[in-house]
């Protein structure tokens, strides 16, 4: 192993270290918010990138998710909300990002995340994947579980931002 074998991370001429945090965020919950805020402290800028067409029938449309997330992070100037199609590494390159951020909840996430990170490294060796753990109360939170619990009448306060909880209630009341 030589030092040259490890490619240097992308360093844009601006010197700004930018990270991309991809996901479906349908809807964003406090585990995601926790990771994004940690990322915003670690990197100059973090782009939260919604994957289009990830789920065939999402609860919230891409536009609704973008609006919700912009509302949640309106006071965080270094958090950008965007959406992308296609390969994540192509999108990251296009944004001049040097880092892909992923959240790890438990060992159950590890296998999939490990495969994904190594595949992304194979596709784009200069982009590094960084894993972050959320605060303990959010280690079991997932968008799928939030949707299921809410649909069955369970309380999701404290697990999602207030604005998301409000939109969930509106959706249920309006049937939209
Ligand atoms: P979910 O699994 O909640 O549907 P996404 O598919 O949108 O979320 O996941 C986007 C990223 O956020 C992934 O890296 C995922 O591991 C991470 N993530 C999801 N939930 C949590 C959580 N509670 N704590 C930390 N990271 C999380």
Boltz pocket constraint, residues with backbone or C-beta under 6 A from the ligand:
constraints:
  - pocket:
      binder: B
      contacts: [[A, 22], [A, 23], [A, 24], [A, 25], [A, 26], [A, 27], [A, 30], [A, 31], [A, 32], [A, 35], [A, 101], [A, 102], [A, 103], [A, 104], [A, 105], [A, 109], [A, 132], [A, 133], [A, 134], [A, 138], [A, 139], [A, 140], [A, 141], [A, 142], [A, 143], [A, 144]]
      max_distance: 6.0
